[in-house]
C-alpha cells in the first residue's frame, strides 16, 4: 500500500471518529441555556432595538451642534421676467446660477435639548437591561424545559423497570399456576398490572417527547436532530443554607434587570414630562449665511456679461439673524401632551411599585420552595427506602401465598410513586437553587 492510500485511510478514520463524537455529544444544562441565548430571535431583536437606541443617543448629541446647509441652483428663464440688473420686467431670456451656505445654532429650547440627551442615555441603558432580561427569561424557560425532559426521561426509565419486573412476575406466576401454587385470579391481576405498566411507559415516553420538543423550541434547535441530555445533575448534593430574603431583595431591587427596567422606565417618563413642558417656553436660535450668484442675459444684442469670477465675488451677500419663537396658542395641543406625559409618569411609578412587590414575593417564594424541597428530599429518600423494603417483603409473602396480588400491586405502586416524587423534588430543588443564586447576583448560565 502506497503512502497516499495510507494517508487517505487515516483521514477517513479520523473523520468517522469525529462524526461519532459529534453524534454522541451530551448536552449539559448550561450548554443548552447558552445555545438558547445565542440563537434566540427574541434576543437578536432586542439587540437590534438597542442598536437603534445607540443611534438615537448620537442624534441627541448632534442636536447641540450647529446645522450647516449648502445650496446650488441654476435657473433658465424664457419670456417676460425680471432683469436683475435693472429690476424691471423685460422680454428676455436669462440664465441665473446661485450659490448659498447657511448655518443655524440652537441657543434655548426650553430645556428640551438637554432633556432629550438625558432621555437618549436612559433609553440606551433601558435597551441594555431589556436585552439582559430577555436573555435571563429565555435561560430560565430553557432550564425549566431541560428539567422537564430529565424528569420525564427518569419517569420513563422507572416505568420501563416496573414493566420489566411486572413481566417477570407474570411469567413466574403463570408457572406457579401450572404447578397449582397460584390461582387464575392472581394471574389475571398480574396481567392487568402488566397492561397498566405498559400504558404508563407509553404515556411517560410521550410526555418525554413533548418535553424534548419544547426544549428544542426554546433553544431554536432543529427538531429533526437528536438531543441527548446530561442527567447527572440529579446526583448533585446540596446543603441547607438559611438566608435572609430581605437581604436578597435589597440587592435584587437595585441590580435585577426587572427592577432596573422599572426604574429606567420611570426615569424615561419623567424626562418625557420635562420635554413636554419645555414646549411652553420660547425658543431662541442663531442663524447666519452667505449667498452669491452669476447672471447672464441670453437675448441677442445684449452686452457681454461680467466674468463668472467677478460676479461670484461682487454679488456675494451675508446675513446673521437671531430668531425667537414664542408659542401663544396651539389649540391646547401642548397642554394635552403635558397631561399625557404626566399621567404616563404616574403610571410608570405605580408599575415600578408593582414590579418591586412582585419581585419580593417571587424571591420569598423561591427561597421557601428551595428550603421546602430540600426537606422533602430528605423525607422522600427515607420513604423510598421504606417502600423498597415493604415491597420486597410483600413480594416474598405473595410468593409464599400469604399476600394477595392486590396487596403486591398496591405496594409496587407506592414504591414507584415515591421514586417519582423523589426525582421531582431533586430536580425542582436544583431549579430553585439556581433561581435564588440568580436573585443574589449569580449568573444563570454558569461557565
C-alpha positions in Angstrom: 0.0 0.0 0.0 1.5 3.3 -1.0 1.8 6.4 1.2 -1.2 8.3 -0.4 -3.6 5.4 0.3 -2.4 5.3 3.9 -2.9 9.0 4.4 -6.4 8.7 2.8 -7.4 5.9 5.1 -6.2 7.7 8.2 -8.1 10.8 7.2 -11.3 8.8 6.7 -10.9 7.1 10.1 -10.3 10.4 11.8 -13.4 11.9 10.1 -15.6 9.0 11.1 -14.3 9.2 14.7 -15.0 12.9 14.8 -18.5 12.3 13.4 -19.1 9.7 16.0 -18.1 12.0 18.8 -20.3 14.8 17.3 -23.3 12.4 17.3 -22.5 11.3 20.9 -22.4 14.8 22.3 -24.2 15.0 25.6 -25.7 18.5 26.3 -25.4 19.9 29.8 -27.9 22.3 31.3 -25.6 25.3 30.9 -24.8 24.3 27.3 -28.5 24.2 26.4 -29.1 27.6 28.1 -26.1 29.2 26.4 -27.2 27.8 23.0 -30.7 29.1 23.5 -29.5 32.6 24.3 -27.0 32.7 21.4 -29.6 31.5 18.8 -32.7 33.2 20.1 -34.6 35.5 17.6 -36.0 37.4 20.6 -32.5 38.2 21.9 -31.4 39.3 18.4 -34.4 41.6 18.1 -33.6 43.2 21.5 -30.0 43.7 20.3 -31.2 45.4 17.2 -33.5 47.7 19.2 -30.6 48.5 21.5 -28.6 49.5 18.5 -31.3 51.9 17.5 -31.1 53.5 20.9 -27.4 53.9 20.4 -28.1 55.8 17.1 -30.7 58.0 18.9 -28.1 58.9 21.5 -25.8 60.1 18.8 -28.7 62.1 17.2 -29.4 63.7 20.6 -25.8 64.8 20.9 -25.9 66.2 17.4 -28.8 68.5 18.4 -26.4 70.7 20.3 -24.3 71.3 17.2 -25.0 73.9 14.5 -26.7 72.7 11.3 -24.9 73.5 8.1 -26.7 73.6 4.7 -25.3 74.3 1.2 -27.4 75.0 -1.9 -26.6 75.3 -5.5 -29.2 76.2 -8.2 -29.5 77.1 -11.8 -32.4 78.8 -13.5 -33.1 79.4 -17.1 -35.9 81.9 -17.9 -37.8 82.5 -21.1 -40.3 85.3 -22.0 -41.2 88.0 -19.6 -39.1 88.1 -16.4 -37.3 90.4 -14.0 -33.9 91.7 -15.1 -31.7 91.5 -12.0 -29.6 94.4 -13.4 -32.4 96.9 -13.8 -35.1 95.2 -11.6 -37.7 95.7 -14.3 -39.7 93.3 -16.4 -38.5 92.6 -19.9 -39.0 90.0 -22.6 -35.6 88.4 -22.5 -34.0 85.0 -21.9 -31.8 84.9 -18.9 -29.6 82.4 -17.0 -29.2 82.6 -13.3 -26.8 80.5 -11.2 -27.0 80.8 -7.4 -24.8 79.5 -4.5 -25.6 79.8 -0.8 -24.4 78.3 2.5 -26.3 78.8 5.8 -26.0 77.6 9.4 -28.3 77.6 12.4 -27.4 77.2 16.1 -30.0 76.4 18.8 -29.5 78.6 21.8 -32.5 77.9 24.0 -35.3 75.3 23.5 -36.9 75.3 26.9 -34.5 72.6 28.2 -35.7 70.1 25.6 -32.3 69.5 24.1 -30.6 68.6 27.3 -33.5 66.5 28.4 -33.6 64.7 25.0 -29.9 64.0 25.6 -30.6 62.6 29.0 -33.5 60.6 27.6 -31.3 59.0 25.0 -28.9 57.9 27.7 -31.7 56.4 29.7 -33.1 54.6 26.6 -29.6 53.2 25.9 -29.5 51.8 29.5 -33.1 50.6 29.2 -32.2 48.8 25.9 -29.3 47.0 27.7 -31.5 45.9 30.5 -34.1 44.7 28.0 -31.5 42.5 26.3 -30.4 41.2 29.7 -33.9 40.5 30.8 -34.7 38.8 27.5 -31.6 36.6 27.9 -32.4 35.7 31.5 -36.1 34.9 30.8 -35.1 32.6 28.0 -32.4 31.0 30.1 -35.0 30.3 32.9 -37.5 28.9 30.5 -34.8 26.7 28.9 -33.7 25.5 32.3 -37.3 24.6 33.2 -37.7 22.8 29.9 -34.5 20.9 30.4 -35.6 19.8 33.9 -38.9 18.6 32.5 -37.0 16.5 29.9 -34.8 15.0 32.5 -37.8 14.3 34.8 -39.8 12.5 32.1 -36.7 10.7 31.0 -36.4 9.4 34.6 -40.0 8.5 34.9 -39.9 6.6 31.6 -36.9 4.7 32.9 -38.7 3.9 36.2 -41.8 2.9 34.2 -39.7 0.6 32.0 -38.1 -1.0 35.1 -41.5 -1.6 36.6 -42.9 -3.1 33.4 -39.9 -5.4 33.2 -40.4 -6.5 36.8 -44.1 -7.0 36.4 -43.5 -9.1 33.3 -41.0 -11.3 35.2 -43.6 -11.7 38.0 -46.3 -12.6 35.5 -44.1 -15.3 34.0 -43.3 -16.6 37.4 -47.0 -16.5 38.5 -48.1 -18.4 35.4 -45.5 -21.1 36.2 -46.8 -21.3 39.7 -50.4 -21.6 38.3 -49.3 -24.6 36.3 -47.9 -26.1 39.5 -51.1 -25.3 41.4 -49.5 -22.8 43.6 -51.4 -19.8 42.3 -54.9 -19.3 41.0 -56.2 -17.7 37.8 -57.3 -14.7 39.8 -53.7 -14.0 40.7 -52.6 -14.4 37.1 -55.4 -12.1 35.9 -54.4 -9.5 38.4 -50.8 -9.5 37.4 -51.7 -9.4 33.7 -53.8 -6.3 34.5 -50.8 -4.8 36.3 -48.5 -5.5 33.2 -51.0 -3.8 30.9 -51.2 -0.8 33.2 -47.4 -0.6 33.4 -47.2 -0.9 29.6 -49.6 2.0 29.2 -47.8 4.1 31.8 -44.5 3.5 30.0 -46.1 4.7 26.7 -47.5 7.7 28.5 -44.2 8.7 30.0 -42.4 8.3 26.7 -45.0 10.6 25.1 -44.5 13.2 27.8 -40.7 12.9 27.3 -41.0 13.5 23.6 -43.3 16.5 24.2 -40.9 18.0 26.7 -38.0 17.4 24.4 -39.7 19.3 21.6 -40.5 22.2 24.0 -36.8 22.3 24.9 -35.7 22.3 21.3 -38.2 25.2 20.6 -36.7 27.3 23.4 -33.2 26.5 22.1 -34.2 27.2 18.5 -32.7 23.8 17.8 -33.6 21.7 14.8 -36.4 19.4 15.8 -35.2 16.7 13.5 -31.8 16.4 15.2 -31.2 14.2 18.2 -30.5 15.9 21.6 -29.0 13.8 24.3 -29.0 15.4 27.8 -26.8 15.0 30.8 -28.8 13.6 33.7 -26.0 13.6 36.2 -27.3 16.8 37.7 -29.7 14.8 39.8 -26.8 13.4 41.7 -25.5 16.7 43.0 -25.5 17.2 46.7 -26.8 20.4 48.4 -27.0 21.5 51.9 -29.4 23.7 53.8 -28.5 27.4 53.7 -30.6 29.7 55.9 -30.7 33.2 54.3 -32.5 36.5 54.8 -35.0 37.2 52.0 -34.8 40.9 52.9 -31.1 41.0 52.1 -31.6 39.2 48.8 -34.5 41.5 47.8 -32.4 44.6 48.8 -29.7 43.5 46.3 -32.2 42.4 43.6 -34.2 45.7 43.8 -31.1 47.6 42.7 -29.5 45.1 40.3 -32.1 42.7 38.9 -32.9 43.6 35.3 -36.7 43.7 36.1 -36.1 46.2 38.8 -33.8 48.3 36.7 -36.2 48.2 33.8 -38.9 49.6 36.0 -36.6 52.3 37.4 -35.4 53.4 34.0 -38.9 53.4 32.6 -40.0 55.8 35.3 -37.0 58.0 34.6 -37.8 57.9 30.9 -41.3 59.1 31.6 -40.1 61.9 33.9 -37.9 63.2 31.1 -40.7 62.9 28.6 -42.8 65.1 31.0 -40.0 67.7 31.2 -39.6 67.7 27.4 -43.4 68.2 27.1 -43.4 71.2 29.5 -40.4 72.7 27.6 -42.7 73.2 24.6 -44.4 76.0 26.6 -41.2 78.1 26.6 -39.9 80.3 23.8 -37.2 79.0 21.5 -34.1 81.0 20.5 -31.8 80.2 17.7 -29.0 82.0 15.8 -28.7 81.8 12.0 -26.1 83.0 9.5 -25.5 82.6 5.8 -23.6 83.6 2.7 -25.0 83.7 -0.9 -23.9 84.8 -4.3 -25.0 84.3 -7.9 -24.0 84.5 -11.6 -26.3 86.2 -14.2 -26.3 86.2 -17.9 -28.7 87.7 -20.5 -29.1 85.3 -23.3 -31.0 87.6 -25.7 -29.3 88.6 -28.9 -27.8 92.0 -28.8 -27.2 92.0 -25.1 -23.9 93.1 -23.7 -21.4 90.5 -22.7 -21.9 89.6 -19.0 -19.3 90.2 -16.4 -16.9 87.3 -15.8 -18.1 84.5 -13.5 -15.3 85.2 -11.0 -16.1 88.8 -10.9 -19.9 88.2 -10.4 -19.2 85.5 -7.9 -17.3 88.0 -5.8 -19.3 91.1 -6.3 -22.8 89.5 -5.9 -21.9 88.0 -2.6 -24.2 88.8 0.4 -24.1 87.8 4.1 -26.6 87.7 6.8 -26.9 86.9 10.5 -30.2 86.7 12.5 -31.4 86.0 15.9 -34.7 84.1 15.9 -37.2 84.0 18.8 -40.4 81.9 18.6 -43.0 82.3 21.3 -45.8 79.7 21.5 -49.1 81.6 22.1 -51.9 79.2 21.2 -51.9 75.8 19.5 -55.4 74.5 20.2 -54.4 73.0 23.6 -52.1 70.5 21.9 -49.2 71.3 24.2 -51.5 71.1 27.3 -52.8 67.7 26.2 -49.2 66.4 25.6 -48.1 67.6 29.0 -51.1 65.9 30.8 -50.5 62.7 28.9 -46.8 62.7 29.8 -47.7 63.4 33.5 -50.1 60.5 33.6 -47.6 58.2 31.9 -45.1 59.2 34.6 -47.6 58.4 37.3 -48.4 55.1 35.7 -44.7 54.2 35.5 -44.3 55.0 39.2 -47.2 52.6 40.0 -45.7 50.0 37.7 -42.4 50.2 39.5 -44.1 49.7 42.9 -45.9 46.7 41.5 -42.8 45.2 39.9 -40.8 45.5 43.1 -43.7 43.9 45.1 -43.9 41.0 42.7 -40.1 40.7 42.7 -40.1 40.5 46.5 -42.9 37.8 46.5 -41.0 35.8 43.9 -37.8 35.9 45.9 -39.6 34.9 49.1 -41.4 32.0 47.3 -38.1 30.8 45.6 -36.3 30.7 49.0 -39.2 29.0 50.7 -39.5 26.5 47.8 -35.8 25.8 47.8 -35.8 25.0 51.6 -39.0 23.1 51.4 -37.9 20.9 48.5 -34.7 20.1 50.4 -36.7 18.9 53.4 -39.0 17.0 51.2 -36.0 15.3 49.5 -34.7 14.1 52.8 -38.1 12.7 53.8 -38.7 11.2 50.3 -35.3 9.3 50.5 -36.4 7.7 53.7 -39.8 6.9 52.2 -38.3 5.3 49.1 -36.1 3.1 51.3 -39.1 2.1 53.4 -41.3 1.4 50.4 -38.5 -0.6 48.8 -38.2 -2.8 51.9 -42.0 -3.1 52.2 -42.2 -4.1 48.5 -39.6 -6.8 49.0 -41.4 -8.2 52.0 -44.8 -8.1 50.2 -43.3 -9.8 47.2 -41.9 -12.6 49.3 -45.2 -13.1 51.1 -47.0 -13.1 47.8 -44.7 -15.8 46.5 -45.4 -17.8 49.7 -49.2 -17.3 49.3 -49.5 -15.0 52.4 -50.3 -11.9 50.4 -52.7 -11.2 47.5 -51.8 -9.9 44.2 -53.8 -6.7 45.0 -51.5 -6.1 48.1 -48.5 -6.6 45.9 -49.8 -4.1 43.3 -50.5 -1.5 46.0 -47.0 -1.9 47.4 -45.4 -1.7 43.9 -47.4 1.5 43.1 -46.4 3.1 46.4 -42.7 2.3 45.6 -42.8 3.7 42.1 -44.7 6.8 43.2 -42.2 7.6 45.9 -39.3 7.2 43.4 -41.1 9.6 41.0 -41.7 12.1 43.9 -38.0 11.9 44.9 -36.9 12.6 41.4 -39.2 15.5 41.0 -38.1 17.1 44.3 -34.5 16.8 43.4 -35.0 18.5 40.1 -37.2 21.2 41.5 -34.6 21.8 44.2 -31.9 22.3 41.6 -34.1 24.9 39.8 -34.9 26.8 42.9 -31.2 26.9 44.0 -30.3 28.4 40.6 -33.1 30.9 40.9 -32.1 32.1 44.4 -28.5 32.4 43.3 -29.7 34.4 40.3 -31.5 36.9 42.5 -28.4 37.1 44.7 -26.4 38.3 41.6 -25.2 34.9 40.3 -25.1 34.0 36.6 -27.9 31.8 35.3 -25.6 30.3 32.7 -22.5 29.1 34.6 -19.2 29.0 32.8 
